[in-house]
C-alpha cells in the first residue's frame, strides 16, 4: 500500500488540510495536541468508516463549523497495481478505481467492505501491524502465550489454513452423514436375492393360471352363444304381450277418467243452477254498499285533515315558546351593549400607555447595550496596547543599549533602564485600566434594576391591554349575535303567520262516531260482496260446462270400444309364461358361468401383471442395492481423501508455526543489532512467545523501560517485514506514531537509519512525532501546528534546519502570546 494524498475538511480540528505523500522517510512533526495523530485517524476513517473513529459520529465535525457544514476526507492510495480514491462523509462514501468516473462502491458499508476485502485485513489487524503507535508497541507483551501465537498466525495469514481446514472438516462431516444415511437405508443382500427368486417363480405360476382361465372362458362363451337366440325370441314374445297389457291398462284408465269427468260436469251444472238463485238474494242485500264506500272515503279525508290540524297546533305552541326565549335574549344583549363606547375608549388609552412603555424600555436597552459595547471595545483596545508595550519591552531587552526607542525612534543608549521603566509603568497603567473595564463588563452582564422595572411596567400594561381587548371582542360578538337574533325572530314571526293561515284553511265537520259505524257496516258487507263475485264467475261458466259434458260423453264411448279390442288381442297372443321361465333359468346359468370364467380370466391376468410388477420391483431393488454399494465405495474414497487432507493441513500449520518463531527472531535480531550498534546481538522468542534479548551472547533477564520499547519496536518491524514478504500483494507502507518517547538521541538516529535501510521493503515510511530534532534525518517534513486564531490545525511542508528554526520560533511566539494573555 502506498499513500498519494490526503484531504481533510472539517475533520476533528482540521478545518481544511491537504497533504501530498511521496516515497522515503516523511515526518509529521509538531507539538502535542497540534493534530498529528488526527491525520492517522482520518486515514483509518476513510478506509474503515466510523468503527475507526473515536467518539460519536457528530463529534468528528470541526467544533467551529456550522451544524450543517460538510465533513469530508479524501484518500488517494495505490494497492496491488491499482489506484484507489476514497471520498467519505458523515452520511455518504464513494470509492473510485484507477481514475474512473463512476464509483465501484457508493455506500458507507459498501466502501468499507470492498476496501477490507482488497486489503485482506480487519481494521484491528491492519493497524496493529502496519500502523504502530507508542501505546501499541506493547500489544504482544500484553497478550498471553496462546494469544501471541494466534495473533502472529492471524496477521501472517496462517489462520487461513485453519479456515480451510474447518471447511474441509465440515465437508467431511457431510460425507460421513451421507455414508451413515446410505448404510441405514440399505436392505439386506440375501433378502433382495430371495425376493427376486420368489418373484420369478410367482410369474411362472401366474402365467399358467392365466392360460387355464382363458380356455374355460372360451368354453362358457360358446354355451352362452348357443342358448342366446331362443332366449331373445322368448323375450320378444313376452315384450309384445306386456305392451298389450300396458295398452289395456292405459285404455281402462282413460275410460275410468272420462266417466269421472262426465260425473263432474253434471255436478257442476247442478251447482250453477243453485248459484243463480243465491246470487239474486245477495244482490238485494248489497244494494247500499256503493253509497257507504263513497261516504267512507269522505270521512277518511276529513280524519287526515283533523290530524294535520293537531300537528300544526303543536308547532304553533313550540314556536311561541321559542319567540319568548329569543326576545328575552335580545333584551339582555341590548342592555349589555350600553357600555361599548366606554370600553373602546379605555382600550385606546391603555394601548397608548403600552406604546409609551415600549419606547422607554427600548431606549433603556439600547443605552445598556452601548455601555457594554463601549466597555468591551475599550478592554480589547487596552489588550492590544498592552501586547504592543510588551513586544517593545522584549525587543529592547533583547537588543540592549543598541535598541531603538519606540517614542523618539533613536537608540536608547544609557537611557535603556529609564525607557524600560517607562514601558513597565505604561503596561501597569494599561493593566489597571483593563481590570476596571473587565469589572465593568462583569457588572453589565446582568440587567440594571431600572431596566428590570421598565420591563415589569411594560408587562403590566401589556396584560391590561389584553384584558380589555378580550372585553371589546366580547362586545363585538354580542353585537353580531344581536343581528342574528333579530333575523331569527323575524323568520319565526313569518312562520307563525303561515301556521295561522294553514289552520284557517283546514275544513271542519269530522264525525268520529259516524266514521266507526260506516267502517263496521263495510266490514260486514265486503265478505258477502266477495261471495257474490264468486257466484257470478260460476254462472258465467255454464256454457263451458255444457261443452265439457258433451266431450266427456263421446270420449267415454270411444274408450269402451278400444278396451274391448285390446282384450281380444291379448287373448290371442302365443306367449307362455312356463316356457319363458325355463329359458330364462337356462340362459341365466349359462351367463353366470361365462361371467365367472371372465372374472377368473381377469383375475389370472391381474395376478400375472402383479407378478411381473413384483419381479420388476425386485429387479429395481437389486439395481438400487448395487448403486448404493457403488456410492458407498465412492464416498469412502472421498472420506479417506478428506482425512488425508485434514492431516496435511494440521502438519502444515504445525510446520509453519514451528518455523515462525525462529524466522521472526532472526529478522528482529538483525534489526536490534543495527539499532544498538551491536550491543544486543540477538532477540529470541521462546516456545511461550516470551521475548528474550542477548547481551554479549548471554540472555539478559531484566531490561529497562527504554530497552523494552526498543525490543517491542523491532519486533513490530519484523512482523511488518514478514507480512510484506508473504502477502499476496505488496504492502510497502509503514506509519510510526510517537515511537521515540523513551529513546535517547543515539537510538533515535539508529532507528532512522534502520528505517532508511528498509527502503527496499517499505518504500514509504511516515513518522509522526513531537521531537523536532529528528527532522534532519527525514527526506521531507510536514510541519503541523495549532492556529489559535482559527482554532484549527495547519499542516504545511517544511525541510532542514530552516524548517526546524521556523517551528521553534512559532512555538516560542505562541508561548509568549499565551503568557501575555494570562
C-alpha positions in Angstrom: 0.0 0.0 0.0 1.3 3.5 -0.9 -0.3 6.8 0.1 -0.5 9.5 -2.5 -2.6 12.3 -1.0 -5.0 13.1 1.9 -7.6 15.9 2.1 -9.5 16.8 5.3 -12.4 19.2 5.5 -13.9 19.9 9.0 -12.5 16.7 10.4 -11.7 17.0 14.1 -9.5 20.1 14.5 -8.6 20.2 10.8 -10.8 22.8 9.1 -9.1 22.3 5.7 -5.9 20.4 5.3 -4.3 18.8 2.1 -1.3 16.6 2.3 0.8 15.0 -0.5 2.9 11.9 0.2 6.0 10.5 -1.5 8.3 7.6 -1.1 11.1 7.6 1.5 11.0 9.0 5.1 8.3 11.6 5.7 8.0 13.3 9.1 4.8 14.8 10.5 6.3 17.0 13.2 4.6 19.3 15.6 3.8 19.8 19.3 1.4 17.6 21.2 -2.2 18.5 20.5 -1.5 20.1 17.1 -3.4 17.4 15.2 -0.8 15.0 14.0 -2.4 11.7 15.1 -5.7 13.0 13.8 -4.2 12.6 10.3 -3.7 8.9 11.1 -7.3 8.7 12.4 -8.5 10.3 9.1 -6.7 7.6 7.1 -8.3 4.9 9.2 -11.8 6.6 8.9 -11.5 6.9 5.2 -10.8 3.1 4.8 -12.9 1.5 7.6 -15.6 4.1 8.4 -17.0 5.1 11.8 -15.5 2.0 13.6 -12.1 3.5 13.2 -13.1 6.9 14.7 -13.1 8.0 18.3 -16.3 9.2 19.9 -19.7 9.6 18.2 -20.2 10.4 14.6 -21.2 14.1 15.4 -18.0 14.6 17.5 -16.0 14.2 14.3 -17.2 17.6 12.9 -14.8 20.6 13.5 -16.2 22.4 16.5 -16.2 25.8 14.8 -18.0 24.5 11.8 -21.7 25.1 11.3 -24.3 22.4 12.2 -24.8 21.6 8.5 -21.2 22.1 7.4 -19.9 19.2 5.3 -17.3 16.7 6.8 -15.2 15.1 4.2 -12.0 13.0 4.0 -10.5 12.1 0.6 -7.7 9.5 0.5 -5.8 8.5 -2.6 -3.6 5.4 -2.5 -2.1 2.6 -4.6 -2.6 -1.1 -3.7 -1.8 -4.3 -5.8 -1.2 -2.4 -9.0 -4.4 -0.4 -8.8 -5.1 3.2 -7.7 -8.0 3.9 -5.3 -9.6 7.2 -4.4 -11.9 7.2 -1.3 -14.3 10.1 -0.6 -16.1 9.6 2.8 -18.5 11.9 4.7 -20.7 11.5 7.7 -23.6 10.1 5.7 -22.0 9.0 2.4 -19.0 7.3 0.9 -17.7 6.6 -2.6 -14.8 4.5 -3.9 -13.2 5.1 -7.3 -10.8 2.7 -9.1 -8.0 3.8 -11.4 -9.5 7.3 -12.1 -12.9 6.0 -13.3 -15.8 8.5 -13.4 -18.2 6.1 -11.8 -17.6 4.6 -8.3 -17.3 0.9 -7.7 -19.0 1.3 -4.3 -21.3 4.1 -3.2 -22.4 3.4 0.3 -20.9 3.7 3.8 -20.8 0.0 4.5 -20.2 -1.0 0.8 -16.9 1.1 0.6 -15.7 -0.3 3.9 -16.4 -3.9 2.9 -14.7 -3.6 -0.5 -11.5 -2.0 1.0 -11.3 -4.5 3.8 -11.6 -7.3 1.2 -8.9 -5.8 -1.0 -6.6 -5.2 1.9 -7.3 -8.7 3.3 -7.3 -7.4 7.0 -9.7 -6.1 9.5 -9.2 -2.6 11.0 -7.6 -4.1 14.1 -5.3 -6.4 12.2 -4.2 -3.7 9.7 -3.4 -1.0 12.3 -1.8 -3.4 14.8 0.7 -4.4 12.0 1.4 -1.5 9.6 0.3 1.5 11.7 2.3 1.5 15.0 1.9 3.9 17.9 3.9 4.2 21.1 1.0 2.8 23.1 0.6 0.0 20.5 4.2 -1.2 20.7 3.5 -3.5 23.7 0.4 -5.1 22.1 2.1 -8.5 22.1 3.6 -8.1 25.6 0.1 -7.6 27.0 -1.1 -10.9 25.4 -0.9 -14.4 26.9 1.2 -17.1 25.1 -1.7 -18.6 23.3 -3.0 -15.2 22.3 0.5 -14.2 20.9 0.6 -17.3 18.8 -2.9 -16.7 17.4 -2.1 -13.1 16.8 1.0 -13.9 14.8 -0.7 -16.7 12.9 -3.6 -14.3 12.0 -1.6 -11.3 10.8 0.8 -13.6 8.8 -2.1 -15.4 7.1 -1.7 -18.8 8.7 -5.2 -18.7 10.1 -6.4 -19.1 6.6 -5.2 -22.6 6.8 -7.4 -23.1 9.9 -10.3 -21.7 7.9 -9.7 -24.0 5.0 -9.3 -26.9 7.5 -12.7 -26.0 9.1 -14.3 -26.0 5.6 -12.7 -29.4 4.9 -13.9 -30.9 8.2 -17.5 -29.6 7.5 -17.4 -31.3 4.1 -16.1 -34.5 5.7 -18.9 -34.4 8.2 -21.4 -34.2 5.4 -19.7 -37.2 3.6 -19.9 -39.2 6.9 -23.5 -38.3 7.3 -24.2 -39.4 3.7 -22.4 -42.7 4.3 -24.4 -43.3 7.5 -27.6 -42.5 5.7 -26.9 -44.9 2.8 -26.0 -47.7 5.2 -29.1 -47.1 7.4 -31.4 -47.3 4.4 -29.6 -50.2 2.6 -31.6 -53.5 2.5 -30.0 -57.0 3.2 -28.4 -58.6 0.1 -29.7 -62.1 0.9 -33.2 -60.7 1.4 -33.1 -59.0 -2.0 -31.9 -62.2 -3.7 -34.7 -64.3 -2.0 -37.3 -61.7 -3.1 -36.0 -61.9 -6.7 -36.2 -65.7 -6.8 -39.7 -65.7 -5.3 -40.9 -63.1 -7.8 -39.7 -65.2 -10.8 -41.5 -68.3 -9.5 -44.7 -66.3 -9.0 -44.5 -65.1 -12.6 -44.3 -68.7 -13.9 -47.3 -69.8 -11.8 -49.4 -66.8 -12.8 -48.9 -67.4 -16.5 -50.2 -71.0 -16.2 -53.3 -69.9 -14.3 -54.0 -67.3 -16.9 -53.8 -69.9 -19.7 -56.3 -72.2 -17.9 -58.7 -69.4 -17.3 -58.7 -68.4 -20.9 -59.7 -71.9 -22.1 -62.6 -72.0 -19.6 -63.8 -68.6 -20.7 -63.9 -69.7 -24.4 -66.0 -72.9 -23.5 -68.5 -71.0 -21.4 -68.9 -68.3 -24.1 -69.8 -70.9 -26.7 -72.5 -72.4 -24.5 -74.0 -68.9 -23.9 -74.0 -68.2 -27.6 -76.0 -71.4 -28.3 -78.9 -70.5 -26.0 -79.0 -66.8 -26.6 -81.2 -66.9 -29.9 -84.1 -68.8 -28.2 -83.9 -66.6 -25.1 -84.0 -63.4 -27.3 -87.2 -64.8 -29.2 -88.9 -65.6 -25.8 -88.1 -62.1 -24.7 -89.6 -60.6 -27.8 -92.9 -62.6 -27.3 -93.0 -61.5 -23.7 -92.4 -57.8 -24.6 -95.3 -57.9 -27.1 -97.7 -59.4 -24.5 -96.5 -56.8 -21.9 -97.1 -54.0 -24.3 -100.7 -55.3 -25.0 -101.3 -55.5 -21.2 -99.9 -51.9 -20.8 -102.1 -50.5 -23.5 -105.1 -52.3 -22.0 -104.3 -50.7 -18.5 -104.0 -47.3 -20.1 -107.3 -47.7 -22.0 -109.0 -48.8 -18.9 -107.6 -45.8 -17.0 -108.8 -43.4 -19.7 -112.3 -45.0 -19.6 -112.5 -44.5 -15.8 -111.2 -40.9 -16.1 -113.8 -40.0 -18.8 -116.5 -41.5 -16.6 -115.4 -39.3 -13.7 -115.2 -36.2 -16.0 -118.8 -36.7 -17.1 -120.0 -37.0 -13.5 -118.1 -33.8 -12.5 -119.6 -31.8 -15.4 -123.1 -33.0 -14.4 -122.5 -32.0 -10.8 -121.2 -28.5 -11.6 -124.1 -27.9 -13.9 -126.5 -28.5 -11.0 -124.4 -26.2 -8.7 -124.6 -23.4 -11.4 -128.4 -23.5 -11.3 -128.4 -23.2 -7.5 -125.8 -20.3 -7.6 -128.2 -18.2 -9.8 -130.9 -18.3 -7.0 -128.3 -17.5 -4.3 -126.9 -14.5 -6.3 -130.3 -12.8 -6.6 -130.7 -12.9 -2.8 -127.2 -11.5 -2.2 -127.6 -8.6 -4.6 -130.7 -7.4 -2.8 -128.7 -7.3 0.5 -125.7 -5.5 -1.2 -127.7 -2.6 -2.5 -126.4 0.1 0.0 -122.6 -0.9 -0.4 -121.6 1.7 -3.0 -123.0 4.7 -1.1 -121.3 3.5 2.1 -117.9 3.3 0.3 -118.3 6.9 -1.0 -119.2 8.1 2.5 -116.2 6.3 4.0 -113.7 8.0 1.5 -115.1 11.4 2.5 -114.7 10.6 6.3 -111.1 9.3 5.7 -110.2 12.7 4.1 -111.7 14.6 7.0 -109.8 12.4 9.5 -106.5 13.2 7.8 -107.2 16.9 7.9 -108.2 16.8 11.5 -104.8 15.1 12.3 -102.9 17.7 10.4 -104.7 20.4 12.5 -103.4 18.9 15.7 -99.8 18.8 14.3 -100.0 22.5 13.3 -101.3 23.5 16.7 -98.3 21.7 18.4 -95.9 23.6 16.0 -97.5 26.9 16.9 -97.1 26.3 20.6 -93.4 25.4 20.2 -92.9 28.5 18.1 -94.5 30.7 20.7 -92.0 29.3 23.3 -89.0 29.9 21.0 -90.1 33.5 20.3 -90.4 34.2 24.0 -86.9 33.0 24.7 -85.3 34.9 21.8 -87.0 38.1 22.9 -85.5 37.7 26.4 -82.1 37.1 25.0 -82.2 40.1 22.7 -83.2 42.3 25.7 -80.2 41.1 27.7 -77.8 41.8 24.8 -79.2 45.3 24.2 -78.6 46.1 27.9 -75.0 44.8 27.8 -74.2 46.9 24.7 -74.7 50.1 26.6 -71.1 50.3 27.8 -69.5 49.6 24.4 -68.2 53.1 23.7 -66.6 53.4 27.2 -64.7 50.0 26.7 -63.3 51.2 23.4 -62.1 54.5 24.9 -60.4 52.6 27.8 -58.7 50.2 25.3 -57.3 53.1 23.2 -55.9 54.8 26.3 -54.2 51.5 27.5 -52.7 51.0 24.1 -51.2 54.4 24.2 -49.6 53.7 27.6 -48.3 50.4 26.3 -46.6 52.1 23.3 -45.0 54.7 25.6 -43.7 51.9 27.9 -42.3 50.1 24.8 -40.4 53.2 23.8 -38.9 53.8 27.2 -37.9 50.1 27.5 -36.2 50.1 24.1 -34.3 53.3 24.8 -33.0 51.9 28.1 -32.0 48.6 26.4 -30.1 50.5 23.7 -28.3 52.5 26.3 -27.3 49.4 28.3 -26.1 47.7 25.1 -24.0 50.8 24.2 -22.4 50.7 27.6 -21.4 47.0 27.3 -20.1 47.5 23.7 -18.1 50.5 24.8 -16.6 48.7 27.8 -15.7 45.7 25.6 -14.2 47.8 22.9 -12.0 49.7 25.4 -10.9 46.4 27.0 -9.9 45.0 23.7 -8.0 48.2 22.8 -6.1 48.0 26.1 -5.2 44.4 25.4 -3.8 45.3 22.1 -1.9 48.3 23.6 -0.6 46.0 26.4 0.7 43.5 23.8 2.4 46.3 21.9 4.2 47.6 25.0 5.2 44.1 26.0 6.6 43.4 22.5 8.5 46.7 22.6 9.9 45.8 26.1 11.0 42.4 25.0 12.6 43.9 21.9 14.6 46.4 24.0 15.6 43.8 26.5 16.9 41.6 23.7 18.7 44.4 21.8 20.1 46.1 24.9 21.5 49.7 24.5 21.5 49.4 20.7 17.7 49.1 20.8 15.5 51.8 19.2 13.3 54.0 21.5 9.6 53.4 20.5 8.8 57.1 21.2 11.6 59.1 19.5 13.0 56.5 17.1 16.6 57.0 18.3 18.9 54.4 20.0 18.3 54.3 23.7 21.9 54.1 24.8 22.3 54.8 28.5 18.6 55.5 28.8 17.7 51.8 28.4 16.6 51.4 32.0 14.5 54.5 32.1 12.8 53.5 28.8 12.1 50.1 30.2 10.8 51.6 33.5 8.5 53.9 31.4 7.2 50.9 29.4 6.7 49.0 32.6 4.7 51.9 34.1 2.6 52.2 30.9 2.0 48.5 31.0 0.9 48.7 34.6 -1.5 51.6 33.8 -2.9 49.6 30.9 -3.3 46.6 33.1 -5.2 48.6 35.8 -7.5 50.1 33.2 -8.1 46.7 31.7 -9.1 45.3 35.1 -11.5 48.2 35.5 -13.2 47.5 32.2 -13.3 43.8 32.9 -15.1 44.5 36.2 -17.3 46.9 34.3 -18.3 44.2 31.8 -19.0 41.8 34.7 -21.3 44.4 36.2 -23.1 44.9 32.8 -23.7 41.1 32.3 -27.0 41.3 34.3 -29.8 43.8 33.5 -29.9 47.1 35.5 -32.6 47.5 38.1 -34.3 50.4 36.3 -34.4 48.2 33.1 -36.0 45.4 35.0 -38.5 47.9 36.4 -39.3 49.1 32.9 -39.8 45.6 31.7 -42.2 44.8 34.6 -44.2 48.0 33.9 -44.4 47.2 30.2 -45.6 43.7 31.0 -48.3 45.1 33.3 -49.5 47.5 30.5 -49.5 44.6 28.0 -51.6 42.4 30.4 -54.1 45.3 30.8 -54.4 45.7 27.0 -55.0 42.0 26.5 -57.7 42.0 29.2 -59.6 45.0 27.6 -59.1 43.6 24.1 -60.9 40.5 25.2 -63.7 42.6 26.7 -64.1 44.6 23.5 -64.1 41.4 21.5 -66.9 40.0 23.6 -68.9 43.2 23.0 -68.4 42.8 19.2 -69.5 39.2 19.4 -72.7 40.3 21.3 -73.4 42.9 18.6 -73.1 40.2 15.9 -75.3 37.8 18.0 -78.0 40.6 18.3 -78.1 40.9 14.5 -78.6 37.1 14.2 -81.3 37.1 16.9 -83.3 39.8 15.1 -83.1 37.8 11.9 -84.2 34.7 13.7 -87.2 36.5 15.4 -88.4 37.9 12.1 -88.1 34.4 10.4 -90.1 32.8 13.3 -92.8 35.5 13.2 -93.2 34.8 9.5 -93.5 31.1 10.2 -96.2 31.9 12.9 -98.3 33.8 10.4 -98.0 30.9 7.9 -99.2 28.4 10.5 -102.2 30.6 11.3 -103.2 30.7 7.6 -102.8 26.9 7.3 -105.0 26.3 10.3 -107.8 28.6 8.9 -107.7 26.6 5.6 -108.4 23.2 7.2 -112.1 22.1 6.8 -114.3 21.2 9.8 -117.2 18.7 10.3 -115.4 15.4 11.0 -117.7 12.9 12.9 -115.8 10.1 14.6 -118.9 8.1 15.7 -120.4 8.1 12.2 -116.9 7.1 10.8 -116.9 4.0 13.1 -120.4 3.0 12.1 -119.6 3.1 8.4 -116.4 1.0 8.9 -118.4 -1.7 10.7 -121.1 -1.9 8.0 -118.5 -2.1 5.3 -116.7 -4.9 7.1 -120.0 -6.9 7.3 -120.9 -6.4 3.6 -117.5 -6.9 1.9 -117.4 -10.8 2.5 -120.9 -11.0 1.0 -119.7 -8.9 -2.0 -116.8 -11.3 -2.5 -119.2 -14.3 -2.4 -121.4 -12.7 -4.9 -118.4 -12.2 -7.2 -117.6 -16.0 -6.9 -121.3 -16.8 -7.8 -121.1 -14.6 -10.9 -118.0 -16.4 -12.1 -119.7 -19.8 -11.6 -122.8 -18.7 -13.5 -120.5 -17.4 -16.3 -119.0 -20.9 -16.8 -122.5 -22.5 -17.6 -121.9 -22.7 -21.5 -118.4 -24.1 -21.0 -119.7 -26.8 -18.6 -122.2 -28.0 -21.3 -119.5 -28.4 -23.9 -117.3 -30.3 -21.4 -120.2 -32.7 -20.6 -120.7 -33.4 -24.3 -116.9 -34.1 -24.9 -116.8 -36.5 -21.9 -119.8 -38.5 -23.2 -118.4 -39.0 -26.7 -114.9 -39.8 -25.4 -116.3 -42.4 -23.0 -117.9 -44.3 -25.9 -114.6 -44.4 -27.9 -112.7 -45.6 -24.8 -115.1 -48.5 -24.3 -114.6 -49.7 -27.9 -110.7 -49.6 -27.6 -110.7 -51.5 -24.3 -112.7 -54.4 -25.9 -110.4 -54.6 -28.9 -107.2 -54.8 -26.7 -108.7 -57.6 -24.6 -109.3 -59.7 -27.7 -105.7 -59.2 -29.0 -104.3 -60.3 -25.6 -106.4 -63.5 -25.5 -105.0 -64.5 -29.0 -101.2 -64.0 -28.0 -98.9 -67.2 -28.2 -96.8 -66.2 -25.1 -96.3 -68.9 -22.4 -95.1 -68.0 -19.0 -93.8 -71.5 -18.3 -91.7 -71.7 -21.4 -90.3 -68.2 -20.8 -89.3 -69.1 -17.2 -87.5 -72.3 -18.3 -85.5 -70.4 -21.0 -84.7 -67.6 -18.5 -83.2 -70.0 -16.0 -81.1 -71.8 -18.6 -79.8 -68.5 -20.0 -79.1 -67.3 -16.5 -77.0 -70.3 -15.7 -75.0 -70.0 -19.0 -74.5 -66.3 -18.4 -73.3 -66.8 -14.8 -70.8 -69.5 -16.0 -69.5 -67.1 -18.7 -69.2 -64.2 -16.3 -67.4 -66.3 -13.7 -65.0 -67.5 -16.4 -64.4 -63.9 -17.5 -63.8 -62.8 -13.9 -61.4 -65.8 -13.4 -59.5 -64.9 -16.6 -59.3 -61.2 -15.5 -58.1 -62.3 -12.0 -55.5 -64.6 -13.6 -54.3 -61.8 -15.9 -54.1 -59.4 -12.9 -52.1 -61.9 -11.0 -49.8 -62.2 -14.0 -49.4 -58.4 -14.1 -48.8 -58.2 -10.4 -46.3 -60.9 -10.5 -44.5 -59.0 -13.3 -44.6 -55.8 -11.2 -43.3 -57.7 -8.2 -40.5 -59.0 -10.4 -39.7 -55.5 -11.7 -39.6 -54.1 -8.1 -37.3 -56.9 -7.0 -35.0 -56.2 -10.0 -35.1 -52.5 -9.3 -34.2 -53.2 -5.6 -31.3 -55.3 -6.8 -30.1 -52.4 -9.1 -30.6 -49.9 -6.2 -28.6 -52.1 -3.9 -25.8 -52.2 -6.5 -25.9 -48.4 -6.9 -25.8 -47.8 -3.2 -22.8 -50.1 -2.9 -21.1 -48.1 -5.6 -21.9 -44.8 -3.9 -20.6 -46.2 -0.6 -17.3 -47.1 -2.2 -17.1 -43.6 -3.8 -18.0 -41.8 -0.5 -15.5 -44.0 1.3 -12.7 -42.9 -1.1 -13.7 -39.2 -0.7 -13.7 -39.6 3.1 -10.2 -41.1 3.1 -9.1 -38.2 0.8 -10.5 -35.6 3.3 -8.9 -37.4 6.2 -5.6 -37.2 4.5 -6.1 -33.5 3.6 -7.0 -32.8 7.3 -3.8 -34.4 8.5 -1.8 -32.5 5.8 -3.3 -29.1 6.9 -2.6 -30.0 10.6 1.0 -30.9 9.7 1.4 -27.7 7.5 0.2 -25.4 10.3 2.4 -27.1 12.8 5.4 -26.7 10.5 4.6 -23.0 9.8 4.1 -22.2 13.4 7.3 -24.1 14.3 9.3 -22.1 11.7 7.6 -18.8 12.6 9.4 -18.1 15.9 13.0 -18.7 14.5 12.3 -16.7 11.4 10.8 -13.8 13.3 13.6 -13.9 15.9 16.2 -13.8 13.1 14.7 -10.7 11.5 14.2 -9.0 14.8 17.7 -9.8 16.0 19.2 -8.2 12.9 17.1 -5.0 13.4 18.0 -4.9 17.1 21.8 -5.3 16.4 21.6 -2.4 14.0 19.7 -0.2 16.4 22.0 -0.9 19.4 25.3 -0.7 17.4 25.9 -4.4 18.1 25.4 -4.2 21.9 22.4 -6.5 21.7 23.1 -9.2 19.1 20.2 -11.5 19.4 16.4 -11.4 20.1 14.8 -14.8 20.8 11.1 -15.9 21.1 10.7 -18.9 23.3 8.0 -21.6 22.9 5.7 -19.3 25.0 6.5 -16.4 22.7 8.2 -14.5 25.5 10.9 -12.1 24.3 14.5 -12.7 25.5 17.3 -10.4 24.3 21.0 -11.4 24.5 23.8 -9.0 25.5 27.3 -10.3 24.5 25.5 -13.6 23.6 24.1 -14.0 27.1 20.4 -13.8 28.0 19.6 -10.6 29.8 16.9 -11.4 32.4 16.0 -7.7 33.2 15.8 -4.9 30.7 15.0 -1.2 31.2 11.8 0.6 30.0 13.7 2.1 27.1 15.1 -1.3 26.1 11.7 -2.8 26.3 10.2 -0.2 24.0 13.2 -0.8 21.6 12.5 -4.5 21.7 8.8 -4.1 21.0 9.7 -1.7 18.1 12.0 -4.1 16.3 9.5 -7.0 16.9 6.8 -4.9 15.3 9.1 -4.0 12.4 10.0 -7.6 12.0 6.3 -8.7 11.9 5.6 -6.0 9.3 8.6 -7.1 7.2 7.4 -10.7 7.3 3.9 -9.7 6.2 5.3 -7.7 3.4 7.3 -10.7 2.2 4.4 -13.2 2.5 1.4 -11.0 1.5 -0.3 -11.8 -1.8 0.1 -8.2 -2.8 3.0 -5.8 -2.0 2.3 -3.7 1.2 5.0 -1.1 1.2 3.7 1.4 3.8 4.8 1.8 7.4 3.4 4.5 9.7 5.0 5.0 13.2 3.3 7.3 15.6 5.3 8.8 18.6 7.8 5.9 18.9 10.7 8.0 20.1 9.3 8.7 23.6 11.8 6.7 25.7 14.7 6.5 23.2 17.8 8.7 23.6 19.3 10.7 20.7 21.6 7.9 19.6 18.8 5.3 19.5 16.6 7.8 17.5 19.4 8.1 14.9 19.8 4.4 14.7 16.0 3.9 14.2 16.0 6.5 11.4 19.0 4.8 9.7 17.3 1.4 10.1 14.1 2.6 8.5 16.1 4.1 5.7 17.9 0.8 5.1 14.4 -0.9 4.9 13.5 1.2 1.9 13.5 -1.9 -0.4 10.8 -3.4 1.9 8.9 -0.3 2.9 9.4 2.3 0.3 7.1 4.7 2.1 7.6 5.4 5.9 5.7 8.1 7.7 6.9 9.2 11.2 4.6 11.1 13.5 6.5 12.8 16.4 6.7 15.9 18.5 10.5 15.6 18.7 11.9 18.3 16.5 15.5 17.1 16.5 14.8 14.2 14.1 13.7 16.4 11.2 17.3 16.5 9.7 17.1 12.7 9.3 13.9 12.9 7.1 13.6 13.0 3.3 10.7 15.5 3.7 8.9 17.2 6.6 5.3 18.2 7.1 5.0 20.7 9.9 1.8 20.5 11.9 0.7 23.3 14.3 -2.3 24.7 16.0 -3.6 28.1 15.0 -5.3 29.8 18.0 -6.9 32.5 15.7 -8.9 29.9 13.7 -9.0 27.2 16.3 -7.8 24.7 13.7 -4.7 22.7 12.8 -2.4 23.8 10.0 -0.2 21.3 8.1 2.4 22.7 5.6 5.6 21.4 4.0 9.0 22.2 5.7 12.5 21.0 5.4 16.0 21.1 7.0 17.3 23.4 9.7 15.4 26.3 8.4 12.1 24.5 9.0 13.3 23.5 12.4 14.0 27.1 13.3 10.7 28.2 11.9 8.8 25.7 14.1 10.7 26.6 17.2 10.1 30.3 16.5 6.4 29.7 16.1 6.2 27.7 19.3 8.1 30.4 21.3 5.9 33.2 19.9 2.8 31.2 20.8 4.1 30.6 24.4 4.8 34.4 24.8 1.3 35.3 23.5 -0.2 32.8 26.0 1.8 34.4 28.8 0.7 37.9 27.8 -2.9 36.8 27.8 -2.5 35.4 31.2 
